[in-house]
């Protein structure tokens, strides 16, 4: 136990020396919001509505409740020890060495695949304006621009993400207000048929029954990916003791309000049966409203939403590789920082792997989105499960008097921890029922087998216990 504590103390010391706490409260609030409001809502909602109809709202509510408990568990752990390694470090401390190793690499894998999904979404929406442009070109350009921004400074990343997310927030609020005006005051041509009764008058609120609602849970949980980004920002947050609890509490309610509120308005404006899979319901509805340029504006917002989420992915994967390298669970070069206090090598490697998404957009443009979103969900389910299990371990350590308690606590523990775990297992099982998402279950065993081999290699080289690398005197001048 003493060795583990020494390693964790060394982790904090490395981060204090290498990373710069340049993220303010407003940055962290928007990073988590921007990471979660991305392609899962704007593009995935069309497919989910076709499966569940308006009953999708129930699926979002249930998924949001589960995410609430995950975030409260994470918030309690963050207040105990705010580090960039976040859930990987907590897994190491409260579950075991392999859990820490697997969580760090699985979270990296999750966001790499999310990044592929997001650049795919950008390419799909650029096609709205330029149908003759090959899908891989806008994907490549987007990735290159976001990589450049992440290599300059953490403050620039935070500022860029703040404004990306602000565009989404303002647009959501505007859409909801405009939709309410159309429904209540019968303005625009759509006003004649717009009504809240559209939520239940076209086959009922659950036209495909409860099974339809259940079958959308994997789509909904993919949409919620990114809320846990608050944990990865912990190592670069100003005043983490004040900022992190506030961000943890507020983020889930804001996301629920935007997701549920916006979808209620969209399906009230246009009957759900008219919305099509693979087409953003938001763009479709604004085409029907008839305001010149409105659909194009929403299309632009959707592009910024996808770019924002990919931007968060590049940030988080770089920090996770940096943490893994600190403890010899990744090549040592990935633990180096440049003169801007950024893990530049880690950012570069993550972006290069994300560029596989560009190749997939060239080879299989029709299938790439469903494939990568399903695969990324496996990593997210693992990460969320590890968070609540590590929280159980933390609470046991508090009860034993070996670690300090904090004032910010997860309600319902330990019972809700096990409810969350059961929910994660159920969602994983749902992936098997849909042929288009079953690919994730083929990839998962291969991925965890590779993790087992990698962990054994680390053990054979004497690095399995996260022994910290020697302190570096100075950051590298450039990487």
Secondary structure, 3 states (H helix, E strand, C coil): CHHHHHHHHHHHHHHHHHCCCCECHHHHHHHHHHHHCCHHHHCHHHHHHHHHHHHHHHHHHHHHHHHHHHHHHHHHHHHHCCCCCHHHHHHHHHCCHHHHHHHHHHHHHHHHHHHHHHHHHHHHHHHHHCCCCCHHHHHHHHHHHHHHHHCCCHHHHHHHHHHHHHHHHHHHHHHHHHHHHHHHHCCCHHHHCCCHHHHCCCCCCCCCHHHHHHHCHHHHHHHHCCCCHHHHHHHHECCHHHHHHHHHHHHHHHHHHHHHHHHHHHHHHCCHHHCCCCCCHHHHHHHHHCCCCHHHHHHHHHHHHHHHHHHHHHHHHHHHHHHHHHCCCCCHHHHCCCCCCCCHHHHHHHHHHHCHHHHHHHHCCCCHHHHHHHHHHHHHHHHHHHHHHHHHHHHHHHHHCCCCCCCCCCCCCCHHHHHHHHHHHHHHHHHCCCCCCCHHHHHHHHHHHHHHHHHHHHHHCCCCCCCCCCCCCCCCCCC
